[in-house]
């Protein structure tokens, strides 16, 4: 009995050894195949490192201001008798905006005019009689004083009427009405905003070290969301003589034409100041750059050893670069690349150093320095 049990154990051990050896051979073969396996080359799009002439420009963020802008207010307390404007309308200088109640002043003016007529007649008689030595010099002086007092009373009443007849101080676009008919408004109460929109100022800040390159007359370009891709051009018209101590920036003001009134005071805009001349740069698409905290890099496509009768293999070499300004789809390269080197233009985040590649530019994007997307 024990003999049969021992034979069974030996038989099972032999079978297990055979199975283990087979499995070992299979795994060893798979490991060998894995070492010999070469992944297929990745398909990439490439573009040459291009030499370009770029404008020399300074970029900033600006705010628009009206050349003339004011909130029209009341000068005297009074009741609104007439509103002569429509909110949002364009008005000329001197146009009537609001007429306050002047019934009392009108009555006072008629009384003052009658007093003036009487005092003028008294003065004329006193002058004639004084020539004949009939009246005293004191009586003549009193008649003259009464005449001047009556004239001053009329001027005072007319000035009050003028202040209650509120007019546009300059031509411009009106805002939202802030008063109602019959309302009692006090001196200083706002009535309506009035803004002269064409031309319009753009104010922006630049670092103090750029002051030597700034001067009046330089071209200014402005872009804003409301312009839908359009660029408005103007000129620098003023440079603040004082540098702001808190930021060490210099305040600059440009003047822009705004005939269609798309630009409004208080609006945020992007500003570019164009400096004379151009600069030569090496440029690549921004999509060619693999951005990383330690350093930015690109993948250069290079050719490997050529085998007889076969095309040369292409592989990637990761190159760290130092970048400069951007223009549209391109970024300038300050250091790390040379002209006409071939760099991968898209999909760099999925690539690795020394990876084999195949170049196919059929689906390569059309990179531009001034892109105009169809859906912009």
Residue pairs with C-beta under 8 A, 6 or more apart in sequence:
38 356
39 356
41 313
41 314
41 355
41 356
41 357
41 358
42 350
42 351
42 355
42 356
42 357
42 358
43 357
43 358
43 359
43 360
44 299
44 301
44 316
44 344
44 345
44 346
44 347
44 351
44 357
44 358
44 359
44 360
45 344
45 345
45 346
45 347
45 359
45 360
45 361
45 363
45 364
45 365
46 301
46 342
46 343
46 344
46 345
46 359
46 361
46 364
47 284
47 285
47 288
47 342
47 343
47 345
47 364
47 367
48 339
48 340
48 341
48 342
48 343
49 282
49 283
49 284
49 333
49 337
49 338
49 339
49 340
49 341
49 342
49 343
50 282
50 283
50 284
50 330
50 339
51 280
51 281
51 282
51 283
51 339
52 280
52 281
52 282
52 283
52 327
52 330
52 369
53 278
53 279
53 280
53 281
54 278
54 279
54 280
54 281
54 283
54 325
54 327
54 332
54 369
55 274
55 275
55 278
56 274
56 275
56 276
56 277
56 278
56 279
57 221
57 272
57 273
57 274
57 275
58 206
58 210
58 213
58 272
58 273
58 275
59 270
59 271
59 272
60 204
60 205
60 206
60 252
60 270
60 271
60 272
60 273
61 204
61 268
61 269
61 270
61 271
62 202
62 203
62 204
62 222
62 254
62 268
62 269
62 270
62 271
63 202
63 203
63 204
63 266
63 267
63 268
63 269
64 200
64 201
64 202
64 203
64 263
64 264
64 265
64 266
64 267
64 269
65 200
65 201
65 202
65 203
65 265
65 266
66 172
66 195
66 196
66 197
66 200
66 201
66 265
67 196
67 199
67 200
67 201
67 255
68 170
68 172
68 195
68 196
69 172
69 193
69 194
69 195
69 196
69 265
70 169
70 193
70 194
71 190
71 191
71 192
71 193
71 194
72 97
72 166
72 168
72 169
72 190
72 191
72 192
72 193
72 194
73 187
73 188
73 189
73 190
73 191
74 98
74 100
74 166
74 185
74 186
74 187
74 188
74 189
74 191
75 163
75 164
75 166
75 187
76 100
76 160
76 163
76 164
76 187
77 184
77 185
77 186
77 187
78 100
78 101
78 102
78 164
78 184
78 185
79 100
79 101
79 182
79 183
79 184
79 185
80 98
80 99
80 100
80 101
80 179
80 180
80 181
80 182
80 183
80 184
80 185
81 99
81 100
81 101
81 102
81 181
82 98
82 99
82 181
83 97
83 98
83 177
83 179
83 181
84 95
84 96
84 97
84 98
84 99
85 91
85 95
85 96
85 97
85 98
85 174
85 177
85 192
86 174
87 174
87 175
87 176
87 177
87 192
88 173
88 174
88 175
88 176
89 173
89 174
90 171
90 172
90 173
90 174
91 97
91 168
91 171
91 172
91 174
91 194
92 168
92 171
93 168
93 169
93 170
93 171
94 167
94 168
95 167
95 168
96 165
96 166
96 167
97 166
97 167
97 168
97 174
97 191
97 192
98 166
98 179
98 191
99 164
99 165
99 166
100 164
100 165
100 166
100 185
101 164
102 160
102 161
102 164
102 165
105 157
105 160
105 161
105 164
106 161
108 157
109 154
109 157
109 158
109 161
112 150
112 153
112 154
112 157
113 154
115 150
115 153
116 147
116 150
116 151
116 153
116 154
118 150
119 143
119 146
119 147
119 149
119 150
120 147
120 150
122 143
122 146
122 147
123 143
123 144
123 146
123 147
125 143
126 135
126 139
126 140
126 143
126 144
127 140
127 143
129 135
130 137
130 139
130 140
166 191
168 194
169 194
170 194
170 196
171 196
172 194
172 195
172 196
172 197
173 194
173 195
173 196
173 197
173 261
174 192
174 193
174 194
175 192
175 193
175 194
175 195
176 192
176 193
177 191
177 192
178 190
178 191
178 192
179 185
179 189
179 191
179 192
185 191
195 264
195 265
197 258
197 261
197 263
197 264
197 265
198 257
198 258
198 259
198 261
199 234
199 255
199 256
199 257
199 258
200 255
200 256
200 258
200 263
200 265
201 253
201 254
201 255
201 256
202 220
202 222
202 234
202 253
202 254
202 255
202 256
202 269
202 271
203 251
203 252
203 253
204 251
204 252
204 254
204 271
205 244
205 247
205 249
205 250
205 251
205 252
206 214
206 249
206 250
206 252
206 273
207 248
207 249
207 250
208 243
208 248
208 249
208 250
210 250
211 239
211 243
211 250
213 275
214 236
214 239
214 250
214 252
214 273
215 236
215 239
216 235
216 236
216 237
216 238
216 239
217 235
217 236
218 235
218 236
218 273
218 274
218 275
219 233
219 234
219 235
219 273
219 274
220 233
220 234
220 235
220 236
220 254
220 256
220 271
220 272
220 273
220 274
221 231
221 232
221 233
221 271
221 272
221 274
222 231
222 232
222 233
222 234
222 254
222 256
222 263
222 269
222 270
222 271
222 272
223 230
223 231
223 232
223 269
223 270
223 272
224 262
224 263
224 267
224 268
224 269
224 270
226 262
226 263
226 267
227 262
227 263
228 376
229 372
229 376
232 256
232 257
232 258
232 263
233 256
234 254
234 255
234 256
234 257
235 254
235 255
236 252
236 253
236 254
236 273
237 253
237 254
237 255
238 252
238 253
239 250
239 251
239 252
239 253
240 250
240 251
240 252
240 253
243 249
243 250
244 250
244 251
252 273
254 271
256 263
263 269
281 324
281 325
281 332
281 333
282 332
282 333
282 337
282 338
282 339
283 327
283 330
283 331
283 332
283 333
284 298
284 330
284 331
284 333
284 337
284 343
284 345
285 329
285 330
285 331
285 345
285 346
285 365
285 367
286 326
286 329
286 330
286 331
287 329
287 345
287 346
287 348
287 365
288 298
288 299
288 343
288 344
288 345
288 346
288 348
289 296
289 297
289 298
289 321
289 323
289 331
289 348
290 296
290 297
290 298
290 299
290 318
290 348
290 349
295 320
296 320
296 321
296 322
296 323
297 318
297 319
297 320
297 321
298 318
298 319
298 321
298 336
298 337
298 343
298 344
298 348
299 316
299 317
299 318
299 319
299 343
299 344
299 348
299 351
299 353
300 316
300 317
300 318
300 319
300 337
300 341
300 342
300 343
301 314
301 315
301 316
301 342
301 343
301 344
301 357
301 359
302 314
302 315
302 316
302 317
303 312
303 313
303 314
303 315
304 312
304 313
304 314
304 315
305 312
305 313
306 312
313 356
314 356
314 357
314 358
314 359
315 354
315 355
315 356
315 357
316 344
316 351
316 352
316 353
316 354
316 355
316 356
316 357
317 353
317 354
318 352
318 353
319 336
319 337
320 336
321 333
321 334
321 335
321 336
321 337
322 333
322 334
322 335
322 336
323 331
323 332
323 333
323 334
324 331
324 332
324 333
324 334
325 331
325 332
326 332
327 369
327 370
328 367
328 368
328 369
328 370
328 371
329 365
329 367
329 368
329 369
329 371
330 367
330 369
337 343
342 359
344 351
344 357
345 364
345 365
345 367
346 364
346 365
351 357
